[in-house]
Amino acid sequence: MIITSAKFFTPGHGAKIENQHYLVCSDNFISTQEIIKYFERVSAKGKIIFLDCCYSGNFSVDETPVFSIEETVNDFVGRGYAVFSSSSSTQLSYRHPDKQISIFTSFLCSALKDRHIIRQGKVSLYDIQKLVRLYLEVWNKKNPDKQQHPIFRSNMGGTIYFEVKEYVPFYTTRIYEEYDKYIIYTVEPLHIGLTKRYAVKTILKEPFSLEEIGEISLEITKIIKHAEVYNNEITKERLSGKSANIIWNYFGRDESDIVKNNYICVTTWVDDSQDKKWWYRIDNKDTFFINGVHYKIFR
C-alpha cells in the first residue's frame, strides 16, 4: 500500500529532560526527537507533525533533501517532513480562555477553515502556518503574560496541501451583446472591497462623434449597471444583487482595437456613493465633460 501523506497531531503535555523535549504520557515519557526520526522513515509524501504542548519548540529537523537529476519534480516535491510546534523551547502552551481546547489548536482549526486561503479546494501548510503565526502574534500583543511563539521547521521540497472542500471551478460570466450601433465586446469585473466596478469594452459600428459616443455610453451604463460578472465566488457572494458603483466604457473601432487596448476614448460613470470630485477630474484637454458625460480621450 502506498501512503500519500502522513499527519501526526499531539495535544497534551510536554516536558524538558536534560535539555531534550519529551511528550508526557499517563505512564511514560516519549522523546519528541525519536518520534520525528521515526516519522522521517515513513514512506510517504506530505509528512507533518503538529506538537501542541509546552516547550514544544525544542526539536530539530534534518537538512532539506537534494534534488537529483535522475528524479522527476513530482518525486521530489513533498519529500521530507515538517514540524509545527505551538510554542518555543522555553514557553508554555496555554489553554484557550473560552474553549475546551488550547490556543494553538483553536487557531490551527480556524486557519484550516479560513476560506480566504483556500485555493481550488485546498489550503497549503505554508499559508496555514503563516495565518497561525498571525493569530498568535495578535494574541501575544493582548496577552503579554502568556506569550506563545510557534516554531515551524521543514526540510520538505515544496509544501503540503489539505483538501478542505470540494473544488468546483468558478467560471466568469461572459457578456457579448450586439446592437444596431455598437457591440458590447466584453465586460471585465474590477471589483474592489464593497465597490462594484466594471470596465466595458465596446466596438463602434460607425464613426460617431464624441457627443454621440456619450449617448451610447449612457445607454450601455443602463444595461451594465445591474450586470452580475465576477472573478471568484467570494466576490460574487459579497456583491451579488448590488448595482454597479463605477462603470468605465472603453470605445474602439474594431476587434483589433479592443485586443490591443487601442481606444478612442473612455467614459466614466460613478454613482452617488463615490467621490465624484475625484473620479470626474478634468483638465479640459484630455479629460472633459460633454452633456454631463465624463471623457478621457486617447487619440
FENGI-V800917 format. One record per helix or strand of 3 or more residues. SS is the DSSP state (@ for helix, = for strand). FROM is the first residue (numbers start at 1). TO is the last residue. If there is no record, write none. Layout:
ss=SS from=FROM to=TO
ss=SS from=FROM to=TO
//
This chain:
ss== from=6 to=11
ss== from=13 to=17
ss== from=20 to=24
ss== from=29 to=31
ss=@ from=32 to=41
ss== from=47 to=52
ss=@ from=73 to=76
ss== from=81 to=85
ss=@ from=103 to=113
ss=@ from=115 to=117
ss== from=122 to=124
ss=@ from=125 to=142
ss== from=151 to=154
ss== from=161 to=163
ss== from=182 to=189
ss== from=197 to=204
ss=@ from=210 to=224
ss=@ from=233 to=239
ss== from=246 to=252
ss=@ from=255 to=259
ss== from=265 to=270
ss=@ from=276 to=279
ss== from=287 to=290
ss== from=293 to=297
//
